[in-house]
Amino acid sequence: PAVNSRLAWRYEVAKTYARNVLDPVGGAPTAIPNTPAPATVASPTSQVTSAIEAPSTQIPPTATLSPPPPQAFLGSPPYEKQTPNNCGPAALSMMLHMFDWTGDQETISDVIKPVNGDRNVNPEEMAYWVRNYAGWLRIEYRVGGDIETLKRLIAAAYPVMIEGTTSLNPDDTGWPDDDLWAAHYLLLTGYDDATQTFTVQDAYRGPDQKIPYEQLESEWKPFNYLHLVVYLPEQEAEIQTLVGSNWDQVLNRQNALVIAQAVTVRDPDDAFAWFNVGSNLVYFERYDEANAAYDKAREIGLPQRMFRYQFGPFIANFQTNRIDDLLALTEYALQRTEMSEETWLWHGWARYRQGDSAGAIKDWRKALSIRPGYEDALYALNFVGAAP
């Protein structure tokens, strides 16, 4: 099984490279809106901006906290070099070692990513693992974070995981025109205002790496400033104080929505800010507005692997019946990353909406082959009365 796991991953990489040589994909497809569009639908900019300016999305006041000290360092956990596509479990493993856990990244990935070729681990999956396999601990994740929040948590002795981006090494290229952009989890264990750097445990590049505040913030933006923190149950009150209004998940999303929109006002060509607007609107089930923001992000231009990791555009398309666009976008994503259970799931729902139940069932079973036990795929198969 170990040999098969390694070879299967390499085979998938080689197949993806060959497919893209024969049939280059290029950039993400142009958005295909509903036709005809309702006369009441505003342009993307005015539609999104007017929604965000509603009073319900204003950031509420929070308690004033003392500024964090100018530096803090929590020490270095035992370092783990990630296995392929395993930065999330590796970073989480290092984090848990700081709470006297004794497993390793495979202990985690064997549950939430048992197929080695699965290219993505969502924060929900890691939270699921902690809550079910390290039950003496608690875990929470939020979006819309900032540098001060990271520093405040570290200064209070809480290591923080973030999801950001990295530039892959050239020998990790996946296709001829690869932009080498990929998502990447980091574990933050220290900071220093004097050098304006964080100390991070990077499962791809090495232990105790130094990353400037400005660089980290830039590489964090494409994932809506997502951050995860683990703590003991008796520490929950302190965590609530440290994160303020962002402890409440609805307020957190409102805060993140305002932050992202403010960036689009300052820089209307910031594709990641528009994408974050869309993702926060999906949380509130405001799907038409979310599509407007996502379409703007795609018009500006997004990295090739963006839809390997974030699936809000698939959800918004499905919920607004933009099935042609959902098919085009999921097929683009699958050309770049075939081993993506989430993409196969939504490609299946698009086929189902088009009346192709047999094709949908095939897609959902493919999703299950990548992630055994995938509840969303099991639900879909049960919905149409098909066996897994």
Buried (B, 14 or more C-beta within 10 A) or exposed (E): EEEEBEEBBEEBBEEBBEBBEEEEBEEBBEBBBBEEEEEEBBEBBEBBBEBBEEEEBEBEEBEEEEEBEEBBEBEBBEBBEBBBBBBBBBBBBBBBBBBEBEBBBBBBBEBBBEBBBBBBBBBEBBBBBBEEBBEEBBBBBBBBBBBEBBBBBBBBEBBBBBBBBBEBEEEEBBBEEBBBBBBBBBBBBBBBBEEBBBBBBBBBBEBEBBBEBEBBBEBBBBBBBBBBBBBEEEBEEBBBBBBBBBBBEEBBBBBBBBBBBEBBEEEEEBBBBBBBBBBBBBBBEBBBBBBBBBBBBBBBEBBBBBBBBBBBBBBBBBBBEBBBBBBBBBBBBBBBBBBBBBBBBBBBBBBBBBEBBEBBBBBBBBBBBBBEEBEBBBEBBEEEEBEB
